[in-house]
Amino acid sequence: MSTFTPGLVHAPITPFNQDRKIDYAKFEQVIEFHIKHGAQSLAITMHPGESVSLTDLEQRAQFDFVLKQVNGRIPVLAHVSDSGTSIAVARAKYAEAVGAEAIICTTPYYWTPPAAMISEHFSQVAKAVKLPFFLFYTPDEMGGIKLSTDQVLKLVEQLGNFSGLIDASLDWQFMINIISNVWRTKPDFQLLAGNEYMVSSGAIGATSMISSLSSIAPNLVKELYTICRTERYSEARKAQEDMAALMFLLKKYGFASLKSALVAMGRDCGIPRPPQNQLTQTEHAALAKELMALSFMNNEPKGW
C-alpha cells in the first residue's frame, strides 16, 4: 500500500434547514468553500459536523454527495465511527465502495468496554476494508476512554492498513511514545494533529492536521499549517497564539458557537440539531462582537 498523507484536512460542518434536515444546496457551498480556501483533503463527517446526530443513512448519503461534488479534486476521508462495531464496519465498507480515500475511526460511542474489546473494535473496522485506516484518539470527547501505548503498537503490528494516529488528546508523552516506537518498524506510519495545536504536534512529527476551524478562519489555518510543515516553529508562534484565541472564544460559548460564528462570517448554515442547543440572540451578538474584535479575522473571507 502506498503512503497516503492527508495534509491539511478540513472538517466541514453539516448545514441544516429550518426542518433540521441536511441542506444539500448549502452543503455544496460548504464543500466548495473548503476546496477554494486551502483544503488538501476533507474529513466527512467529524464531530463538529454533528456526526453523532446523523442517522446511518444520512452519513452514507453525505459520503455519496461529497464524493460526487468533489469529483476527485481532493481526497475524501470517511469518518465511520459508531457505538456498534458492526455498524462502523458496514459504514466503512460502504465508504470504500463509493470511493473514499481512507477511513477514520474512534472508540465506540457511549460504551466503555475493556481494552481488549476496544482493540477488537478497531481491528474489525480496519480489516473490513483495504483503505488506509486512521485511528482518531480524542479521550475528552469519548468519555475519558484511554488508549495505552502498548495497545496502539499491537494494533500497528496486526493491521497492515493501520496508517496513522489522529491525536486530539494533547498528551505529548503519549504521542512521542507511539511515534518513536512505531517508526522503528513502520517508518511511513503517520501522526496527524487532531486539532489546531499544530506547533507541538508538528514538533513531535505530525505531517497532517484536521481542522474544524477552517470553516471560520481558513487563511489562519493554512498559514499555521504551512509554517509548521516547514518546521519553522518559532515563526509559527504568532499564528498558533491567534488560533488559540479563536479556539478559546468558541469554547467559551459552547458547541453552538461554531455555527453562530459562521453566521457572523456571512456563511449561515443553520443551527445545531438537538440535543445541542443554539445560542440566544444576546449570546450570538456577544460572540460576533468578540469574534470581530480579533484583529486577524480581518484577513478571513466574509461570505462564500
Secondary structure, DSSP 8 states (H G I E B T S, - for coil): -------EEE-----B-TTSSB-HHHHHHHHHHHHHTT-SEEEET-GGGTGGGS-HHHHHHHHHHHHHHHTTSS-EEEE---SSHHHHHHHHHHHHHHT-SEEEE-S-SS----HHHHHHHHHHHHHT-SS-EEEEE-TTTTTT----HHHHHHHHHH-TTEEEEEE-S--HHHHHHHHHHHHHH-TT-EEEESSS-HHHHHHHT--EEEESGGGT-HHHHHHHHHHHHTT-TTTTHHHHHHHHHHHHHHHHH-TTHHHHHHHHTT-------TTS----HHHHHHHHHHHHHSGGGGGS----
